[in-house]
């Protein structure tokens, strides 16, 4: 793949300035027309996307629908139904010292925004944020991943057919193109990717004091306790883990299972894997329902994690087959993994699932809190007190109880990380706000109380100020 011309990038960025200024006063109808055009052009290429995803990493059409089209279409539908409400200035009540004023929060477009998307869900993670950016009234430049060239090229053709470059543009390329883009003074950067690259993006944004939304990753833990519905836990965990062949930022990275139900849970997981992908290694490798690892380099990385764990004494419970030439690794379950194994410290991002037995929930919570805060946390349990304890004593970007991954698709929930797993939120109104500046607007009247604080500071005024400050110590009614 060739790199984008830096001069073209600069010219496009410069051309978007006038558009961004004009779009500050854009109406909801104007913004929605842009979103509808994007929707219609995307849906017209439905079959072409099937072919592009198959070419890039053999992603099944059903998963293209469920994990690429569905999130974007839901984002669009949400915006079409609620944008007018989101854009409306929000009136706020005056506080005690602001009596006599009127105040509101006004939502303004940030301006020119950059969307940098990864390879694992290239359509969803490019066009989903773009919908939010357009809803908020911004221009945008999009940088998709070079690791899914067929999908990236198709998205580029769609963008070029719908928008002039001074409104929305897409540039393909690898690290050199990303570096050129990150040198530009965007008003906001929306980045989805690894924590390591997220730090570089944040550092680049800091040079221009640009705001950022960072959707990163981490080792999202799961807990299956002794009270859990094991059939439900196996069905949902095997779906969330092996969807997109494990290449999901919120995929369960490892699972803590209570020792008393561990063997039964493993048996249930094996049964689910055989039902979904085939009864033996050959059938699973031939399955049309299992995507491939995105490229040979990532296949080798995953194979190395598996080999390291096995060499250190880990036990293979299911899977383990590797074919680097075909970028294939079977859905794999492991246990008895020693503490020094790399698979316990590196984000897996593939079809390998460590299963860790435990006896005390406090030990699991301590282990979770000793690691960087994850993007997601999952717990399967019918014990409300245990669930409450996990949710109260841990921190993660999001969490699911008796499910996994699905919170990503809930348009009324904020999606995002915390600290190492990200900052800021996306989806629905949260995505609209991520790409908006919440401007505080105060309108004064001649009777406003603040006049009491103007000099000259006579003894009477000083005494009055003391009285007001003392009154603020009283609880609000």
BAKOLMI-759578 format. One line per field, with one value per residue (C-alpha): x, y, z; chain; residue number from 0. Coordinates in steps of 0.001 Angstrom, whole numbers, plus 500000, padded with zeros to 6 digits. Layout:
u <- [X, ...]
v <- [Y, ...]
w <- [Z, ...]
chaine <- [A, ...]
num <- [NUM, ...]
//
This chain:
u <- [500000, 501368, 501417, 499162, 500839, 501608, 500766, 497322, 496760, 497749, 495604, 492589, 493079, 493351, 490262, 488205, 488723, 486204, 483724, 484149, 483497, 480405, 479103, 479037, 475582, 474440, 470940, 469878, 468314, 471541, 473544, 471008, 471071, 474809, 474315, 471563, 473780, 476512, 474042, 472628, 476060, 477271, 474232, 474513, 477921, 476725, 477795, 481060, 481823, 481214, 483837, 486288, 486086, 486497, 489573, 491168, 490658, 487834, 485252, 481876, 479033, 476929, 479657, 479995, 476307, 476298, 479567, 480099, 476809, 474575, 476544, 476803, 473149, 472091, 474281, 472663, 469133, 469847, 471105, 468221, 465708, 467361, 469750, 467344, 467024, 470796, 471490, 468988, 470702, 470212, 468900, 470401, 469116, 471109, 473137, 472714, 475265, 473979, 470411, 469210, 470974, 469886, 472264, 472425, 474824, 475243, 476625, 479102, 481008, 484641, 485698, 488114, 488427, 490656, 489357, 492053, 490583, 492067, 491859, 489744, 486367, 487350, 483881, 482256, 485169, 485533, 481933, 480507, 482599, 482056, 478298, 478851, 481236, 478731, 475877, 477904, 478576, 482269, 484369, 486496, 489590, 489624, 492687, 491760, 494203, 496530, 496074, 492640, 493384, 490297, 487874, 489835, 489828, 486081, 485417, 487584, 485498, 482298, 483558, 484746, 481372, 479396, 481498, 483792, 487223, 486651, 483918, 485081, 488156, 489805, 493539, 495000, 498556, 500597, 502722, 504174, 500660, 499605, 502611, 501755, 498166, 499164, 501357, 498272, 496403, 493082, 490435, 489744, 491263, 489236, 491583, 490806, 493733, 496307, 497365, 500933, 499850, 497247, 500066, 501691, 498396, 497847, 501370, 500805, 497479, 499137, 501402, 498313, 496237, 493704, 491087, 491087, 488845, 490924, 489314, 492125, 492251, 493710, 493236, 489495, 488896, 485891, 484631, 482443, 481503, 480072, 476485, 476697, 474480, 477307, 475444, 474723, 478280, 479770, 477443, 478037, 481749, 482518, 480638, 482317, 485773, 485756, 483700, 486016, 488429, 489142, 490260, 487970, 489042, 486368, 486790, 487206, 490978, 491021, 488455, 488569, 486387, 485531, 487338, 484135, 482614, 485727, 485609, 481897, 482465, 485278, 483070, 480310, 482763, 484074, 480511, 479770, 482946, 482159, 478587, 479553, 482787, 483036, 483729, 487416, 490461, 489852, 486200, 487029, 489740, 487298, 484522, 483130, 482016, 485479, 487406, 491174, 493889, 494427, 497943, 500940, 502765, 499876, 499509, 503151, 502689, 499752, 501551, 504458, 502170, 500686, 504060, 505510, 502596, 502824, 506575, 506128, 503654, 500228, 497645, 495732, 491996, 490791, 492256, 495935, 496258, 498277, 498776, 500795, 500543, 496762, 496742, 494805, 494744, 492022, 489749, 491954, 491358, 494262, 494711, 497468, 499359, 502378, 502750, 505679, 503886, 503619, 499970, 499080, 500715, 500242, 496880, 495993, 493717, 493193, 491528, 493391, 491546, 493353, 491098, 492223, 490755, 490089, 488596, 488268, 486630, 488799, 491896, 490366, 489439, 492967, 494448, 492193, 493064, 496786, 496628, 495967, 492277, 490668, 488268, 485651, 484922, 482465, 480913, 478611, 476773, 473326, 474619, 473650, 475990, 478953, 478083, 477749, 481091, 482860, 481289, 481975, 485557, 486924, 487245, 486807, 485581, 482378, 480958, 478413, 476651, 475855, 476884, 479934, 480797, 477120, 477379, 479276, 476029, 473871, 473370, 472209, 475326, 478657, 481313, 484903, 487813, 489431, 493099, 495116, 492060, 491110, 489420, 486214, 483042, 481355, 478023, 474677, 474459, 477849, 479412, 477665, 479099, 482570, 482647, 480997, 482207, 479829, 479842, 478611, 476395, 475268, 472795, 472692, 469914, 470199, 469092, 471821, 473178, 476807, 476647, 476975, 480572, 481685, 484076, 484386, 484598, 482937, 482582, 478927, 479711, 482439, 480040, 477405, 479920, 480811, 477127, 476647, 479742, 478609, 475159, 476737, 477882, 474252, 472923, 470792, 467065]
v <- [500000, 503412, 506291, 509311, 512433, 514832, 517778, 516314, 515799, 519386, 520788, 518800, 519844, 523492, 523248, 521860, 524997, 527128, 524266, 523732, 527417, 527385, 524203, 525823, 527103, 523962, 522744, 519296, 518672, 519532, 517185, 514400, 514657, 513995, 510983, 509576, 509887, 507980, 505298, 504828, 504624, 502111, 499881, 499967, 498270, 495502, 492620, 494364, 494548, 490810, 490226, 492741, 491234, 487745, 488925, 490605, 487898, 485532, 487200, 485419, 487489, 486949, 488549, 491387, 492056, 491648, 493361, 495872, 496922, 496591, 498956, 501623, 501352, 501525, 504608, 506214, 505331, 506740, 510021, 510358, 510009, 512126, 514665, 517600, 516865, 516516, 519820, 521814, 524055, 522691, 525186, 524969, 526389, 529190, 528405, 530522, 533163, 533352, 534347, 536878, 535185, 532677, 529971, 527212, 524739, 525146, 522339, 523528, 521456, 521016, 521791, 519650, 516152, 513156, 509590, 506903, 503401, 499902, 496787, 494464, 496135, 498537, 499512, 499855, 501732, 504139, 504912, 504692, 507620, 509418, 509364, 511018, 513573, 514489, 514636, 517143, 519247, 518540, 517972, 514835, 513134, 509354, 507126, 503412, 500585, 499381, 495799, 495479, 496971, 495696, 497112, 500370, 500896, 500287, 502747, 505287, 504959, 505397, 508512, 510035, 509351, 510978, 513907, 516478, 516398, 519744, 518001, 514426, 512680, 509298, 508699, 505214, 504407, 503115, 504765, 507539, 508695, 508561, 510647, 513338, 513487, 513670, 516692, 518721, 520899, 519063, 520251, 516699, 513248, 510065, 507097, 503406, 501035, 499812, 501634, 501907, 503761, 505687, 507273, 508456, 509897, 511696, 513126, 514371, 515939, 517645, 519599, 521407, 521085, 519096, 517121, 513354, 510345, 507209, 503796, 501443, 497878, 495791, 492374, 492231, 489645, 487380, 485647, 482539, 481833, 478734, 479966, 480706, 479174, 477261, 476618, 480338, 481236, 478833, 479945, 483658, 483427, 481261, 483759, 486866, 485300, 483783, 486409, 487823, 485054, 486780, 490020, 492244, 494985, 493959, 490203, 488196, 487934, 485333, 483773, 483040, 480007, 478762, 475477, 473663, 474188, 474456, 470972, 471277, 474711, 473423, 470527, 473003, 475178, 472202, 471232, 474760, 474887, 471539, 472558, 475870, 475148, 471361, 468207, 467850, 469860, 469355, 470390, 473491, 474539, 474141, 476044, 479002, 480548, 481273, 484307, 484171, 486069, 489307, 488516, 486236, 488499, 488430, 484681, 484210, 486431, 484335, 481077, 482308, 483053, 479562, 477844, 479785, 478822, 475149, 475023, 476386, 473636, 474942, 472280, 472273, 471816, 472388, 473494, 474316, 473743, 476382, 476980, 480140, 479995, 480208, 482594, 479971, 479221, 476969, 478133, 477223, 476763, 476530, 476056, 475518, 478453, 479413, 482980, 483817, 482985, 485896, 485066, 486255, 489675, 490557, 491409, 488287, 489660, 486257, 482850, 481788, 481688, 481041, 479475, 480142, 478292, 480143, 479483, 482958, 485899, 488358, 486876, 487428, 491019, 491642, 490249, 492457, 495542, 494779, 495034, 498115, 499017, 496982, 498104, 495599, 493212, 490316, 488275, 485266, 484701, 484385, 485675, 489356, 490061, 488598, 490596, 493765, 493136, 492710, 495844, 497952, 496850, 496876, 499467, 498984, 500917, 498878, 495719, 493002, 490626, 487200, 488424, 489823, 492221, 493165, 496466, 497823, 497697, 499515, 502981, 504545, 503485, 505329, 503152, 503845, 502959, 504257, 505194, 502512, 501342, 504777, 508085, 509672, 507972, 507134, 505980, 507756, 511003, 510278, 510173, 513418, 515058, 513630, 515579, 518680, 521521, 522103, 525871, 527551, 530566, 532953, 535794, 538448, 540792, 544194, 542586, 539980, 539249, 539448, 543246, 542852, 541739, 544822, 547301, 549538, 546917, 548753, 547196, 546563, 544742, 542694, 541667, 540762, 538601, 536817, 536157, 534699, 532482, 531258, 530491, 528268, 525974, 525020, 521931, 522387, 521774]
w <- [500000, 499047, 501486, 501140, 499729, 502625, 500358, 499649, 503368, 504159, 501339, 502516, 506115, 505073, 502858, 505744, 507839, 505936, 505984, 509719, 510386, 508169, 509786, 513235, 512334, 510538, 511357, 512463, 509052, 507233, 509457, 509115, 505323, 505391, 507650, 505417, 502344, 504157, 505225, 501737, 500102, 502704, 502326, 498536, 498931, 501240, 499019, 498188, 501914, 502241, 499560, 501051, 504530, 503098, 501213, 504232, 506860, 505899, 508112, 507746, 506216, 509345, 511468, 508953, 509477, 513263, 514178, 511350, 509756, 512807, 515111, 512411, 511416, 515058, 515536, 512490, 513581, 517036, 515577, 513128, 515933, 518615, 517098, 517420, 521136, 521552, 519802, 521853, 524431, 527936, 530483, 533977, 537243, 538898, 541993, 545110, 544159, 540574, 541410, 538871, 535927, 533294, 532098, 529525, 527952, 524195, 522040, 519430, 516838, 517808, 514220, 512223, 513669, 512984, 513294, 513470, 513336, 513824, 511671, 513807, 513091, 510315, 509100, 512517, 514071, 511126, 510251, 513792, 515086, 511767, 512354, 515759, 514246, 511522, 514023, 516047, 512926, 512338, 509260, 509413, 508098, 508518, 508724, 508522, 509114, 506383, 507666, 506028, 502594, 500778, 503349, 503661, 499892, 499721, 502542, 500745, 497584, 499568, 501342, 498047, 496431, 499252, 500429, 498852, 500461, 502186, 504246, 504832, 503458, 503948, 503589, 503325, 504373, 507278, 509963, 507733, 506833, 510479, 511493, 508932, 510158, 513818, 513103, 512127, 514663, 514670, 517100, 518269, 517718, 518097, 518285, 518668, 519171, 521645, 524831, 523495, 520355, 522342, 524338, 521107, 519877, 523168, 523064, 519510, 520502, 523476, 521134, 519846, 523037, 521035, 522920, 522517, 522818, 523293, 522991, 523957, 525236, 528000, 529491, 530187, 532947, 533405, 536528, 536689, 540297, 541937, 541580, 537852, 535198, 533527, 530276, 529885, 530873, 528315, 525525, 526007, 526819, 523795, 521623, 523053, 523006, 519511, 517692, 515015, 516084, 519368, 517722, 519764, 522162, 524691, 524251, 527472, 527815, 530591, 532891, 536618, 537402, 540880, 541491, 542426, 538948, 536814, 535270, 534487, 532953, 530740, 529567, 528707, 526754, 524789, 523873, 522630, 520517, 518909, 518194, 516609, 514781, 514378, 516377, 515501, 514408, 510671, 510911, 512911, 510473, 507586, 509362, 507431, 510718, 512072, 510858, 510419, 512262, 510359, 509073, 509436, 511895, 514356, 513844, 514794, 517864, 519052, 518257, 520348, 523314, 523039, 522739, 525669, 527901, 526936, 527372, 530894, 531739, 530713, 529911, 526643, 527224, 523653, 520330, 520024, 516243, 514373, 510635, 510132, 506333, 506556, 509541, 511454, 515156, 516514, 519327, 522279, 526002, 528463, 532187, 534765, 533316, 535434, 536656, 534353, 531082, 528647, 527929, 531433, 531001, 527308, 525776, 523787, 521038, 519482, 519962, 523116, 526451, 529749, 532397, 535964, 538945, 542209, 545617, 547168, 545366, 547285, 545600, 542166, 542984, 544275, 541044, 538917, 540956, 540719, 536907, 534731, 534577, 531770, 529054, 530226, 533083, 533021, 535809, 535639, 538892, 540428, 543767, 543952, 546823, 544933, 541808, 543863, 545504, 542170, 540695, 543795, 544400, 540832, 538078, 534336, 531337, 531205, 532729, 531980, 534350, 532862, 529437, 527653, 524806, 524273, 526175, 523152, 521149, 523726, 522249, 525520, 527428, 527338, 525753, 526727, 528949, 532090, 532430, 530614, 528673, 527418, 528135, 526987, 525811, 522533, 521079, 520920, 522845, 524427, 520954, 520028, 523142, 522477, 519222, 520722, 522901, 525794, 525921, 529110, 528366, 531129, 530580, 533265, 534386, 536113, 539401, 539622, 543080, 541927, 542158, 545893, 545349, 543411, 545105, 546990, 549738, 552579, 555998, 555258, 552004, 553620, 556365, 553779, 551910, 555142, 555803, 552311, 552601, 556020, 554593, 551965, 554763, 555368, 553556, 550469, 550853]
chaine <- [A, A, A, A, A, A, A, A, A, A, A, A, A, A, A, A, A, A, A, A, A, A, A, A, A, A, A, A, A, A, A, A, A, A, A, A, A, A, A, A, A, A, A, A, A, A, A, A, A, A, A, A, A, A, A, A, A, A, A, A, A, A, A, A, A, A, A, A, A, A, A, A, A, A, A, A, A, A, A, A, A, A, A, A, A, A, A, A, A, A, A, A, A, A, A, A, A, A, A, A, A, A, A, A, A, A, A, A, A, A, A, A, A, A, A, A, A, A, A, A, A, A, A, A, A, A, A, A, A, A, A, A, A, A, A, A, A, A, A, A, A, A, A, A, A, A, A, A, A, A, A, A, A, A, A, A, A, A, A, A, A, A, A, A, A, A, A, A, A, A, A, A, A, A, A, A, A, A, A, A, A, A, A, A, A, A, A, A, A, A, A, A, A, A, A, A, A, A, A, A, A, A, A, A, A, A, A, A, A, A, A, A, A, A, A, A, A, A, A, A, A, A, A, A, A, A, A, A, A, A, A, A, A, A, A, A, A, A, A, A, A, A, A, A, A, A, A, A, A, A, A, A, A, A, A, A, A, A, A, A, A, A, A, A, A, A, A, A, A, A, A, A, A, A, A, A, A, A, A, A, A, A, A, A, A, A, A, A, A, A, A, A, A, A, A, A, A, A, A, A, A, A, A, A, A, A, A, A, A, A, A, A, A, A, A, A, A, A, A, A, A, A, A, A, A, A, A, A, A, A, A, A, A, A, A, A, A, A, A, A, A, A, A, A, A, A, A, A, A, A, A, A, A, A, A, A, A, A, A, A, A, A, A, A, A, A, A, A, A, A, A, A, A, A, A, A, A, A, A, A, A, A, A, A, A, A, A, A, A, A, A, A, A, A, A, A, A, A, A, A, A, A, A, A, A, A, A, A, A, A, A, A, A, A, A, A, A, A, A, A, A, A, A, A, A, A, A, A, A, A, A, A, A, A, A, A, A, A, A, A, A, A, A, A, A, A, A, A, A, A, A, A, A, A, A, A, A, A, A, A, A, A, A, A, A, A, A, A, A, A, A, A, A, A, A, A, A]
num <- [0, 1, 2, 3, 4, 5, 6, 7, 8, 9, 10, 11, 12, 13, 14, 15, 16, 17, 18, 19, 20, 21, 22, 23, 24, 25, 26, 27, 28, 29, 30, 31, 32, 33, 34, 35, 36, 37, 38, 39, 40, 41, 42, 43, 44, 45, 46, 47, 48, 49, 50, 51, 52, 53, 54, 55, 56, 57, 58, 59, 60, 61, 62, 63, 64, 65, 66, 67, 68, 69, 70, 71, 72, 73, 74, 75, 76, 77, 78, 79, 80, 81, 82, 83, 84, 85, 86, 87, 88, 89, 90, 91, 92, 93, 94, 95, 96, 97, 98, 99, 100, 101, 102, 103, 104, 105, 106, 107, 108, 109, 110, 111, 112, 113, 114, 115, 116, 117, 118, 119, 120, 121, 122, 123, 124, 125, 126, 127, 128, 129, 130, 131, 132, 133, 134, 135, 136, 137, 138, 139, 140, 141, 142, 143, 144, 145, 146, 147, 148, 149, 150, 151, 152, 153, 154, 155, 156, 157, 158, 159, 160, 161, 162, 163, 164, 165, 166, 167, 168, 169, 170, 171, 172, 173, 174, 175, 176, 177, 178, 179, 180, 181, 182, 183, 184, 185, 186, 187, 188, 189, 190, 191, 192, 193, 194, 195, 196, 197, 198, 199, 200, 201, 202, 203, 204, 205, 206, 207, 208, 209, 210, 211, 212, 213, 214, 215, 216, 217, 218, 219, 220, 221, 222, 223, 224, 225, 226, 227, 228, 229, 230, 231, 232, 233, 234, 235, 236, 237, 238, 239, 240, 241, 242, 243, 244, 245, 246, 247, 248, 249, 250, 251, 252, 253, 254, 255, 256, 257, 258, 259, 260, 261, 262, 263, 264, 265, 266, 267, 268, 269, 270, 271, 272, 273, 274, 275, 276, 277, 278, 279, 280, 281, 282, 283, 284, 285, 286, 287, 288, 289, 290, 291, 292, 293, 294, 295, 296, 297, 298, 299, 300, 301, 302, 303, 304, 305, 306, 307, 308, 309, 310, 311, 312, 313, 314, 315, 316, 317, 318, 319, 320, 321, 322, 323, 324, 325, 326, 327, 328, 329, 330, 331, 332, 333, 334, 335, 336, 337, 338, 339, 340, 341, 342, 343, 344, 345, 346, 347, 348, 349, 350, 351, 352, 353, 354, 355, 356, 357, 358, 359, 360, 361, 362, 363, 364, 365, 366, 367, 368, 369, 370, 371, 372, 373, 374, 375, 376, 377, 378, 379, 380, 381, 382, 383, 384, 385, 386, 387, 388, 389, 390, 391, 392, 393, 394, 395, 396, 397, 398, 399, 400, 401, 402, 403, 404, 405, 406, 407, 408, 409, 410, 411, 412, 413, 414, 415, 416, 417, 418, 419, 420, 421, 422, 423, 424, 425, 426, 427, 428, 429, 430, 431, 432, 433, 434, 435, 436, 437, 438, 439, 440, 441, 442, 443, 444, 445, 446, 447, 448, 449, 450, 451, 452, 453, 454, 455, 456, 457, 458, 459, 460, 461, 462, 463, 464, 465, 466, 467, 468, 469, 470, 471, 472, 473, 474, 475, 476]
//
